[in-house]
């Protein structure tokens, strides 16, 4: 029973790390688009803010779980 829990935790940790990487890429892409826009739209700025918030939330969650990309 204990090994199933460890395997499930490891899979969840790997998924969390993958989500962090995906959101970081999304945030950087949106930031680049906004940065190169002459007049960024309100919707674009909201999307950027949302992506940034999700990214930092997942970073806090990873810190709370004491996981990193090297483990």
ChimeraX commands (.cxc) that place a marker at each C-alpha (Angstrom):
marker #1 position 0.00,0.00,0.00 radius 0.5
marker #1 position 2.80,2.38,0.82 radius 0.5
marker #1 position 4.45,1.96,-2.56 radius 0.5
marker #1 position 1.23,2.92,-4.35 radius 0.5
marker #1 position 1.09,6.15,-2.36 radius 0.5
marker #1 position 4.70,6.93,-3.18 radius 0.5
marker #1 position 4.12,6.21,-6.86 radius 0.5
marker #1 position 1.01,8.38,-6.89 radius 0.5
marker #1 position 2.83,11.24,-5.11 radius 0.5
marker #1 position 5.74,10.99,-7.53 radius 0.5
marker #1 position 3.37,11.11,-10.51 radius 0.5
marker #1 position 1.56,14.13,-9.05 radius 0.5
marker #1 position 4.89,15.87,-8.42 radius 0.5
marker #1 position 5.99,15.22,-12.00 radius 0.5
marker #1 position 2.67,16.59,-13.28 radius 0.5
marker #1 position 3.11,19.68,-11.10 radius 0.5
marker #1 position 6.58,20.28,-12.54 radius 0.5
marker #1 position 5.27,19.84,-16.09 radius 0.5
marker #1 position 2.46,22.32,-15.39 radius 0.5
marker #1 position 4.95,24.83,-13.98 radius 0.5
marker #1 position 7.10,24.59,-17.11 radius 0.5
marker #1 position 4.03,24.92,-19.36 radius 0.5
marker #1 position 2.72,27.97,-17.50 radius 0.5
marker #1 position 6.14,29.62,-17.49 radius 0.5
marker #1 position 6.32,29.24,-21.27 radius 0.5
marker #1 position 2.76,30.57,-21.63 radius 0.5
marker #1 position 3.53,33.54,-19.37 radius 0.5
marker #1 position 6.74,34.39,-21.25 radius 0.5
marker #1 position 4.98,34.10,-24.61 radius 0.5
marker #1 position 2.15,36.40,-23.55 radius 0.5
marker #1 position 4.61,38.85,-22.01 radius 0.5
marker #1 position 6.57,38.93,-25.26 radius 0.5
marker #1 position 3.42,39.59,-27.27 radius 0.5
marker #1 position 2.31,42.38,-24.93 radius 0.5
marker #1 position 5.81,43.85,-24.92 radius 0.5
marker #1 position 5.86,44.05,-28.72 radius 0.5
marker #1 position 2.31,45.36,-29.04 radius 0.5
marker #1 position 1.76,49.00,-29.87 radius 0.5
marker #1 position -1.42,49.14,-27.83 radius 0.5
marker #1 position -2.03,45.97,-25.79 radius 0.5
marker #1 position -5.66,44.99,-25.36 radius 0.5
marker #1 position -7.32,44.76,-21.97 radius 0.5
marker #1 position -8.02,41.06,-22.59 radius 0.5
marker #1 position -4.36,40.42,-23.36 radius 0.5
marker #1 position -3.27,42.13,-20.16 radius 0.5
marker #1 position -5.79,40.09,-18.18 radius 0.5
marker #1 position -4.55,36.85,-19.78 radius 0.5
marker #1 position -0.98,37.83,-18.89 radius 0.5
marker #1 position -1.95,38.53,-15.29 radius 0.5
marker #1 position -3.83,35.24,-15.03 radius 0.5
marker #1 position -0.94,33.20,-16.44 radius 0.5
marker #1 position 1.50,34.92,-14.08 radius 0.5
marker #1 position -0.75,34.27,-11.08 radius 0.5
marker #1 position -1.19,30.58,-11.95 radius 0.5
marker #1 position 2.57,30.18,-12.40 radius 0.5
marker #1 position 3.40,31.70,-9.03 radius 0.5
marker #1 position 0.65,29.69,-7.33 radius 0.5
marker #1 position 2.14,26.45,-8.66 radius 0.5
marker #1 position 5.62,27.55,-7.59 radius 0.5
marker #1 position 4.33,28.07,-4.06 radius 0.5
marker #1 position 2.68,24.66,-4.16 radius 0.5
marker #1 position 5.96,23.04,-5.28 radius 0.5
marker #1 position 7.83,24.82,-2.51 radius 0.5
marker #1 position 5.23,23.65,0.01 radius 0.5
marker #1 position 5.65,20.05,-1.22 radius 0.5
marker #1 position 9.45,20.51,-1.13 radius 0.5
marker #1 position 9.97,19.40,-4.72 radius 0.5
marker #1 position 12.17,20.81,-7.43 radius 0.5
marker #1 position 13.16,19.93,-10.95 radius 0.5
marker #1 position 16.36,18.24,-9.79 radius 0.5
marker #1 position 14.75,15.72,-7.43 radius 0.5
marker link #1:1,2 radius 0.2
marker link #1:2,3 radius 0.2
marker link #1:3,4 radius 0.2
marker link #1:4,5 radius 0.2
marker link #1:5,6 radius 0.2
marker link #1:6,7 radius 0.2
marker link #1:7,8 radius 0.2
marker link #1:8,9 radius 0.2
marker link #1:9,10 radius 0.2
marker link #1:10,11 radius 0.2
marker link #1:11,12 radius 0.2
marker link #1:12,13 radius 0.2
marker link #1:13,14 radius 0.2
marker link #1:14,15 radius 0.2
marker link #1:15,16 radius 0.2
marker link #1:16,17 radius 0.2
marker link #1:17,18 radius 0.2
marker link #1:18,19 radius 0.2
marker link #1:19,20 radius 0.2
marker link #1:20,21 radius 0.2
marker link #1:21,22 radius 0.2
marker link #1:22,23 radius 0.2
marker link #1:23,24 radius 0.2
marker link #1:24,25 radius 0.2
marker link #1:25,26 radius 0.2
marker link #1:26,27 radius 0.2
marker link #1:27,28 radius 0.2
marker link #1:28,29 radius 0.2
marker link #1:29,30 radius 0.2
marker link #1:30,31 radius 0.2
marker link #1:31,32 radius 0.2
marker link #1:32,33 radius 0.2
marker link #1:33,34 radius 0.2
marker link #1:34,35 radius 0.2
marker link #1:35,36 radius 0.2
marker link #1:36,37 radius 0.2
marker link #1:37,38 radius 0.2
marker link #1:38,39 radius 0.2
marker link #1:39,40 radius 0.2
marker link #1:40,41 radius 0.2
marker link #1:41,42 radius 0.2
marker link #1:42,43 radius 0.2
marker link #1:43,44 radius 0.2
marker link #1:44,45 radius 0.2
marker link #1:45,46 radius 0.2
marker link #1:46,47 radius 0.2
marker link #1:47,48 radius 0.2
marker link #1:48,49 radius 0.2
marker link #1:49,50 radius 0.2
marker link #1:50,51 radius 0.2
marker link #1:51,52 radius 0.2
marker link #1:52,53 radius 0.2
marker link #1:53,54 radius 0.2
marker link #1:54,55 radius 0.2
marker link #1:55,56 radius 0.2
marker link #1:56,57 radius 0.2
marker link #1:57,58 radius 0.2
marker link #1:58,59 radius 0.2
marker link #1:59,60 radius 0.2
marker link #1:60,61 radius 0.2
marker link #1:61,62 radius 0.2
marker link #1:62,63 radius 0.2
marker link #1:63,64 radius 0.2
marker link #1:64,65 radius 0.2
marker link #1:65,66 radius 0.2
marker link #1:66,67 radius 0.2
marker link #1:67,68 radius 0.2
marker link #1:68,69 radius 0.2
marker link #1:69,70 radius 0.2
marker link #1:70,71 radius 0.2
view
